[in-house]
Amino acid sequence: MTGSASSAAYWLPVAFVALMGLAVLVYAILDGYDLGVGILLPLGEEEEAQRDTMIASIGPFWDANETWLVLTIGLLLIAFPIAHNLVLMHLYIPAAIMLVGLIMRGVAFDFRAKAAIDRKLTWDRTFKVGSIITSLAQGYMLGQYVIGFRPDWSAQLFSALSALGVTAAYAYIGGAWLVLKTESGLQQRAVQWARRAGRATLLGVISVSIINPLVNPTVFDRWFTYPLVMFVLLVPTLCFIAFVSNDVLLARLPKPADRHRALPFFTVVFIFLLCFIGLAFSFFPDIVPGQLNIWQAASATASLKFIMVGAVIVVPVILAYTAFSYYVFRGKATELHYH
């Protein structure tokens, strides 16, 4: 193997796992908040106007947000086919359940616009249930991935804890999104939702952070080896500070002239980024923890070079139209209209 070929064989899998990591992070943030809005959807008959505003706040974005999930799975399939097969083999059932939840959300979102008034609440309930199912399934899959797809009861318990933690995290970022996008009574409710979900998310992050090194000796060694421990413990420290600061900020909202309305959302984004950095540090270069690294799972170098050409074109385009859509629909959510 020539030096250039050897270099490409090393760096191309790194580049693709970085792209996949970017797609996962952006999906967790963008689809996370619209799943969170669905989770928080109130179901009282007198709350229809608030439900309409909440749906309007995600209406222009939620379909595009799921593009990042498709991109993640596509990159995994094409760039790391062995890992794709191994992951899907273990997660086939929860992945199918997640798809059911996504279908429920999509159907309910469209049908609520066309249903008779007395049936609209039914579709709102379907949207909420679909959001909860999707979030729980994604959290369970994350837990199974972190624990190495072990089938024993302790692994199942950890995965259930992860499912609840991810659901709380989505509700947290969904509440922060509503603080940004809504006004008056709904904004005040969103502040309370975000505070409660934030506290639940903090408990989940602490629990997973304690359990993960205990059940994964490799992770324990990586996090607690001196002197690296002095640097990596900065991540959970910053995460804790962000949680506490955001709770204090939310307690003081809304402010006159709606000042600082965006700060809670971007603080939650920062928390998501820190959690992602923690997971990446724990497992890189493994793409299947304890079983397979990125070089073992990667497609042939020639294939990766060909795919990279498409990725260099497609990913910036997706980023550009995502940014453009958020720019066009900036500002507060307005009254919901269907055409």
Secondary structure, 3 states (H helix, E strand, C coil): CCHHHHHHHHHHHHHHHHHHHHHHHHHHHHHHHHHHHHHHCCCCHHHHHHHHHHHHHHCCCHHHHCHHHHHHHHHHHHHCHHHHHHHHHHHHHHHHHHHHHHHHHHHHHHHCCCCCHHHHHHHHHHHHHHHHHHHHHHHHHHHHHHHCCCCCHHHHHHHHHHHHHHHHHHHHHHHHHHHHHCCHHHHHHHHHHHHHHHHHHHHHHHHHHHHHHHHCHHHHHHHCCCCHHHHHCHHHHHHHHHHHHHHHHHHCCCCHHHCCCCHHHHHHHHHHHHHHHHHHHHHCCEEECCCEEHHHHCCCHHHHHHHHHHHHHHHHHHHHHHHHHHHHCCCCCCCCCCC
